[in-house]
Amino acid sequence: MTDPSQTKLAAAIDAAFEEETRFLAELVKVPSDNPPGDCAAHAVRAAELLEAMGFTVERHPVPAETVRANGMISATNLVVRHRFGDGPVVALNAHGDVVPPGEGWSADPYGAEVRDGFMFGRGVAVSKSDFATYAFALKALIASGAALKGSVELHLTYDEEAGGEIGPKWLIEQGISRPDYAICASFAYSVVTAHNGCLHLEVQVDGKSAHAARPDTGHDALEAATAILSALYAHRPELATRRSRVTGIESPTLVVGLIDGGINTNVVPDRVTFRLDRRMIPEENPAEVEAGLRRLIEQAAAGLPGIRVTVRRILLARPFAPVGDAPRLADLVARHAEAVLGVPVGQHGIPLYTDARHYSEAGVPTVLYGAGPRDLLEANAHRADEKLKLDDLRKATLVVAAAVAELLS
């Protein structure tokens, strides 16, 4: 690396890397499973660690009623701001809530065990790693003495696994921050510029219970639900024909993931409830997708005597696509990533949904980039033995620091 400013950044990151590794381990050791979504204690620990680094940490607890309305118990968003000079504001966003660990681990999911150059633990890759990436990238920028024009903010939030309504979106809506650019948590070997949207609907089918010896005196909710499910499953082959133009994203998908109902084996079911997950490619209109599903469900149940169907939206995460100056930001990050990693770093979409959409919806040019391997499967994200190669953490920290330095120069 011949650029003197980047040489200083690399030296600062290398000098602090043992501290960065310990910082990440401390975050992994504090559970922040969502559900149940009781994440305030993790924010307390994260704030303590950041303050020990010399940062001033703003604590923004989300009102309890709003937290409960989003299916969680507690959430406190953290904001760190550092002003280098007059110029744009770059937000670096990662989420500290994680999915529950589940079974099958070879290590304590909250132990932050380091083995063969990898750290193991729930959230070590998604996305507590980027609490560390972004905090130590900012620390390196300060230590380098670079003459930058603008500000860097850390946005450390806690509701991505529950839909993201009270994290970045809440910070923007409350007027706590309005950045000019955003970089959100991801993995090191690609720059993500788009992702799918997601719609969750709950379908409640009500009938009338009856003794199984006289089913003719009731209205079978399960039979009606079966007709609706058959219509939904018959719709899936048509979804597969819709192809996205975004590299890395293929087609819309539909999955029924939860179902509940019935009273007893010898009783005609009076209620069946199920929830469906409909992933939307960036080219789709969420309002049209939801309206189409509601029509399909209503038509499948039409004419069934004694049956009432109620459809309730649980979650709507709109697709994420580039806005404004996002292509330049993506090119800049990809160029620095390729220089640091020594391999081609592409730009593509992913078939997931993330908090990045909230910045983009607010008109903020946004990309996803952070510490980690090439994909979710390699990281064991949301699976047992989630892991992070520590050298990827170091390299991603340098990429983010160098990219932000150029952006603010």
C-alpha positions as a printed Julia matrix, in Angstrom:
409×3 Matrix{Float64}:
   0.0     0.0     0.0
   1.86    3.07   -1.28
  -0.57    5.84   -0.32
   0.91    7.37    2.87
  -2.52    8.06    4.35
  -3.62    4.46    3.84
  -0.32    3.22    5.23
  -1.11    5.17    8.41
  -4.6     3.66    8.53
  -3.24    0.14    8.14
  -0.68    0.75   10.89
  -3.34    2.11   13.25
  -5.64   -0.86   12.61
  -2.85   -3.4    13.07
  -1.76   -1.74   16.31
  -5.29   -1.94   17.73
  -6.29   -5.33   16.33
  -5.9    -7.31   19.55
  -8.11   -4.7    21.22
 -10.62   -5.0    18.36
 -10.74   -8.78   18.77
 -11.36   -8.45   22.52
 -14.04   -5.83   21.82
 -15.89   -8.25   19.52
 -15.55  -11.11   22.01
 -17.15   -9.0    24.74
 -20.11   -8.26   22.45
 -20.59  -11.94   21.62
 -20.56  -12.87   25.32
 -23.67  -10.77   26.05
 -26.82  -12.5    24.7
 -29.11  -10.37   22.56
 -31.42  -13.01   21.1
 -34.37  -11.67   19.14
 -36.84  -13.21   19.87
 -37.43  -12.53   22.69
 -35.8    -9.17   21.91
 -34.63   -8.03   25.34
 -31.61   -6.16   24.01
 -31.1    -3.21   26.35
 -28.4    -5.01   28.37
 -26.31   -5.54   25.26
 -26.55   -1.84   24.43
 -25.31   -1.06   27.94
 -22.26   -3.25   27.44
 -21.58   -1.95   23.93
 -21.77    1.64   25.19
 -19.31    0.86   27.99
 -16.83   -0.62   25.53
 -17.14    2.33   23.16
 -16.69    4.82   25.97
 -13.57    2.94   27.07
 -12.25    3.65   23.55
 -12.77    7.36   24.16
 -16.0     7.84   22.23
 -18.99    9.83   23.45
 -22.01    7.54   23.19
 -25.57    8.77   22.82
 -28.12    6.33   24.24
 -31.54    6.5    22.6
 -33.96    4.11   24.33
 -37.0     3.33   22.2
 -40.26    3.93   24.13
 -41.57    0.72   25.71
 -44.93    0.89   23.92
 -43.21    1.17   20.54
 -40.88   -1.7    21.39
 -43.8    -3.95   22.39
 -45.69   -3.03   19.22
 -42.73   -4.4    17.27
 -42.69   -7.68   19.16
 -39.71   -6.96   21.4
 -39.05   -6.34   25.11
 -36.39   -3.61   25.12
 -34.15   -1.75   22.68
 -31.71    1.14   23.03
 -30.1     2.53   19.89
 -26.57    3.87   20.21
 -25.11    6.76   18.21
 -21.49    7.89   18.16
 -20.56   11.03   16.21
 -17.13   12.35   15.26
 -16.77   15.55   13.28
 -13.54   15.97   11.32
 -14.64   19.18    9.57
 -17.31   20.66    7.34
 -18.73   18.17    4.87
 -21.03   15.18    4.45
 -22.06   12.77    7.21
 -21.34    9.07    6.72
 -23.37    6.65    8.86
 -21.98    3.19    9.62
 -24.82    0.9    10.73
 -24.76   -2.57   12.27
 -27.33   -4.43   14.36
 -26.6    -6.14   17.67
 -29.72   -8.3    17.94
 -29.29  -11.91   16.8
 -31.37  -15.0    16.17
 -31.42  -17.54   19.03
 -28.51  -20.0    18.85
 -30.45  -23.23   18.39
 -28.84  -26.67   18.73
 -25.78  -28.36   17.27
 -22.95  -26.08   18.4
 -19.41  -27.38   18.91
 -18.64  -24.34   21.07
 -20.49  -22.16   23.58
 -22.57  -19.8    21.38
 -21.78  -17.01   23.85
 -18.18  -18.03   24.48
 -16.4   -16.18   21.64
 -13.98  -19.08   21.36
 -11.1   -18.52   18.92
 -10.05  -21.64   17.02
  -7.72  -21.86   14.01
  -8.02  -18.14   13.32
 -11.83  -18.06   13.58
 -14.02  -16.69   16.35
 -17.17  -18.73   17.03
 -20.37  -17.36   18.55
 -23.89  -16.23   17.84
 -23.79  -12.87   16.13
 -20.04  -12.94   15.54
 -20.67  -12.54   11.8
 -24.22  -11.12   11.71
 -23.56   -8.46   12.71
 -21.71   -7.82   15.96
 -18.55   -8.07   13.88
 -19.41   -4.77   12.25
 -19.82   -3.04   15.59
 -16.08   -3.72   15.74
 -15.36   -3.03   12.05
 -16.94    0.4    12.14
 -15.8     1.47   15.61
 -12.17    0.59   14.91
 -12.3     2.06   11.4
 -13.33    5.35   13.03
 -10.64    4.95   15.67
  -8.04    4.48   12.92
  -9.27    7.52   10.99
  -8.86    9.65   14.11
  -5.44    8.16   14.91
  -4.19    8.74   11.34
  -4.67   12.49   11.65
  -6.25   12.62    8.19
  -7.54   16.05    7.17
 -11.1    15.01    6.38
 -14.09   17.17    5.48
 -17.18   15.76    7.12
 -18.36   13.53    9.94
 -18.68    9.84   10.75
 -21.52    8.4    12.81
 -21.88    4.93   14.25
 -25.5     3.75   14.29
 -25.67    0.63   16.47
 -29.23   -0.69   16.55
 -31.16   -3.68   17.87
 -34.21   -4.72   15.89
 -33.06   -6.0    12.49
 -34.17   -9.56   13.27
 -37.66   -8.24   14.11
 -38.05   -6.19   10.93
 -36.0    -3.06   11.52
 -38.77   -0.58   12.28
 -37.26    0.79   15.52
 -33.59    0.9    14.51
 -32.31    3.1    11.66
 -35.82    4.01   10.56
 -36.62    5.27   14.06
 -33.36    7.25   14.26
 -34.2     8.98   10.98
 -37.88    9.59   11.78
 -37.04   11.03   15.21
 -34.6    13.46   13.64
 -31.68   11.97   15.59
 -29.68   11.57   12.4
 -29.93   12.39    8.72
 -26.73   11.16    7.08
 -25.6    11.91    3.55
 -24.22    8.38    3.0
 -24.63    5.03    4.76
 -22.63    1.82    4.87
 -24.47   -1.09    6.49
 -23.34   -4.45    7.82
 -22.43   -7.16    5.34
 -19.49   -9.35    4.29
 -16.04   -8.4     3.02
 -15.81  -10.04   -0.39
 -18.57   -8.16   -2.18
 -20.4    -4.86   -2.13
 -24.17   -5.29   -1.9
 -26.17   -2.7    -3.81
 -29.7    -4.18   -3.71
 -31.77   -6.76   -1.87
 -35.18   -8.36   -1.81
 -38.17   -7.1     0.08
 -40.25   -9.26    2.38
 -43.94   -9.44    3.22
 -45.28  -11.51    6.12
 -49.03  -12.11    6.27
 -51.03  -13.93    8.92
 -54.12  -15.72    7.61
 -56.81  -16.65   10.14
 -59.5   -19.06    8.96
 -62.57  -19.3    11.22
 -65.27  -21.93   10.99
 -67.49  -23.68   13.55
 -66.54  -26.54   15.85
 -68.54  -29.77   15.99
 -68.28  -33.31   17.32
 -66.27  -35.51   14.98
 -69.23  -37.93   14.96
 -71.36  -35.19   13.4
 -69.01  -33.11   11.21
 -72.02  -32.01    9.16
 -73.04  -29.72   12.04
 -69.83  -27.7    11.9
 -67.72  -25.77    9.4
 -64.23  -27.19    9.05
 -61.61  -24.42    9.25
 -58.8   -26.81    8.38
 -60.53  -27.95    5.21
 -60.94  -24.3     4.2
 -57.32  -23.54    5.1
 -56.25  -26.46    2.93
 -58.03  -24.92   -0.05
 -56.23  -21.62    0.56
 -52.86  -23.33    0.99
 -53.37  -25.28   -2.22
 -54.02  -22.03   -4.08
 -50.89  -20.46   -2.61
 -48.7   -23.43   -3.49
 -50.15  -23.52   -7.0
 -49.08  -19.87   -7.34
 -45.4   -20.61   -6.68
 -44.43  -21.93  -10.16
 -45.64  -18.64  -11.65
 -43.4   -16.7    -9.25
 -40.4   -18.68  -10.47
 -40.94  -17.26  -13.99
 -40.41  -13.68  -12.76
 -36.68  -12.97  -13.02
 -34.86  -10.03  -11.48
 -32.4    -8.02  -13.53
 -30.18   -7.61  -10.44
 -27.14   -9.9   -10.29
 -27.37  -12.12   -7.22
 -31.17  -12.03   -7.03
 -33.28  -14.56   -8.91
 -37.06  -14.78   -8.42
 -39.76  -14.05   -5.85
 -40.47  -16.83   -3.35
 -43.37  -17.84   -1.13
 -43.15  -20.03    1.97
 -45.74  -20.93    4.6
 -43.61  -21.17    7.74
 -46.05  -21.39   10.64
 -49.42  -23.09   11.14
 -51.59  -23.6    14.2
 -55.14  -24.78   14.8
 -57.66  -27.28   16.04
 -59.06  -28.19   19.45
 -58.72  -31.96   19.69
 -58.56  -35.03   17.49
 -62.31  -35.64   17.83
 -63.42  -32.07   17.15
 -64.01  -30.3    13.84
 -61.43  -27.44   13.83
 -63.03  -24.04   14.37
 -59.87  -21.98   13.71
 -56.65  -22.42   11.77
 -53.97  -19.73   11.56
 -50.91  -19.72    9.36
 -48.22  -17.23    8.38
 -46.59  -16.83    5.01
 -43.33  -15.24    3.87
 -43.34  -13.63    0.41
 -39.93  -12.39   -0.79
 -40.08   -9.6    -3.38
 -37.46   -8.86   -6.0
 -36.42   -5.18   -6.33
 -38.55   -4.7    -9.46
 -41.8    -5.58   -7.64
 -44.24   -3.11   -6.1
 -44.98   -4.19   -2.5
 -48.52   -2.78   -2.52
 -49.37   -4.73   -5.67
 -47.82   -7.91   -4.25
 -49.88   -7.67   -1.07
 -53.09   -6.86   -2.92
 -52.56   -9.82   -5.24
 -52.03  -12.24   -2.35
 -55.12  -10.99   -0.56
 -57.19  -11.52   -3.73
 -55.8   -15.03   -4.16
 -56.68  -15.95   -0.57
 -60.15  -14.45   -0.76
 -60.92  -16.23   -4.04
 -59.76  -19.58   -2.66
 -62.14  -19.25    0.29
 -65.07  -17.81   -1.65
 -68.18  -19.95   -1.55
 -67.1   -22.07    1.42
 -70.11  -22.08    3.77
 -69.65  -20.82    7.3
 -66.02  -19.79    6.73
 -64.57  -16.38    7.53
 -61.02  -15.41    6.54
 -59.02  -12.55    8.06
 -55.66  -11.47    6.63
 -53.31   -9.36    8.73
 -49.97   -7.88    7.71
 -47.2    -8.77   10.16
 -44.19   -7.31    8.34
 -43.44   -5.31    5.25
 -39.79   -4.77    4.35
 -39.56   -2.97    1.03
 -36.84   -3.93   -1.45
 -33.57   -2.02   -1.33
 -32.18   -0.47   -4.5
 -29.56    2.21   -5.26
 -30.53    5.88   -4.88
 -28.63    9.05   -5.65
 -24.87    8.75   -5.43
 -24.95    5.09   -4.31
 -23.22    3.78   -7.48
 -20.19    6.01   -6.82
 -20.12    4.87   -3.18
 -20.29    1.23   -4.29
 -17.47    1.71   -6.8
 -15.31    3.41   -4.19
 -15.8     0.68   -1.56
 -15.29   -2.11   -4.12
 -12.05   -0.53   -5.32
 -10.6    -0.33   -1.81
 -11.82   -3.85   -0.98
 -10.1    -5.28   -4.03
  -6.87   -3.48   -3.15
  -6.89   -4.78    0.44
  -8.16   -8.31   -0.2
  -6.17   -8.88   -3.37
  -9.1   -10.53   -5.17
 -11.88   -9.2    -7.41
 -14.72   -7.72   -5.34
 -17.96   -7.51   -7.24
 -21.19   -5.6    -6.74
 -24.46   -7.5    -6.58
 -27.79   -7.99   -4.83
 -28.79  -10.53   -2.18
 -32.09  -12.38   -1.67
 -32.44  -11.15    1.93
 -33.71   -8.0     3.57
 -31.75   -5.69    5.87
 -31.82   -2.36    7.66
 -30.11   -0.74    4.66
 -33.51   -0.22    3.06
 -34.44    2.4     5.65
 -31.56    4.67    4.66
 -32.29    4.19    0.97
 -36.01    4.9     1.45
 -35.01    8.17    3.12
 -32.99    9.1     0.03
 -29.59    8.26    1.53
 -27.08    6.66   -0.9
 -26.37    3.31    0.77
 -24.34    0.12    0.26
 -23.73   -2.96    2.38
 -20.14   -3.8     3.29
 -18.49   -5.26    6.37
 -16.53   -8.13    7.9
 -17.05  -11.71    6.88
 -16.66  -14.37    4.21
 -18.24  -14.6     0.8
 -21.74  -15.61    1.84
 -24.08  -16.56    4.68
 -23.47  -20.29    4.34
 -19.72  -19.91    4.76
 -20.29  -17.88    7.93
 -22.89  -20.36    9.29
 -25.05  -17.27    9.77
 -28.31  -18.1    11.59
 -26.97  -21.66   12.03
 -24.91  -23.55   14.61
 -21.2   -22.67   14.81
 -21.54  -19.18   13.37
 -17.98  -18.02   12.79
 -15.79  -15.17   11.58
 -12.27  -15.35   10.19
 -10.45  -12.75   12.25
  -8.22  -11.74    9.35
 -11.39  -10.79    7.44
 -12.31   -8.52   10.34
  -8.95   -6.76   10.15
  -9.12   -6.36    6.37
 -12.72   -5.11    6.37
 -11.83   -2.54    9.01
  -9.1    -1.18    6.73
 -11.4    -1.17    3.69
 -14.07    0.81    5.53
 -11.56    3.27    6.96
  -9.89    3.83    3.56
 -13.21    4.19    1.74
 -14.56    6.7     4.26
 -11.27    8.63    4.17
 -11.55    9.01    0.4
 -15.24    9.87    0.57
 -14.54   12.69    3.06
 -11.35   13.93    1.39
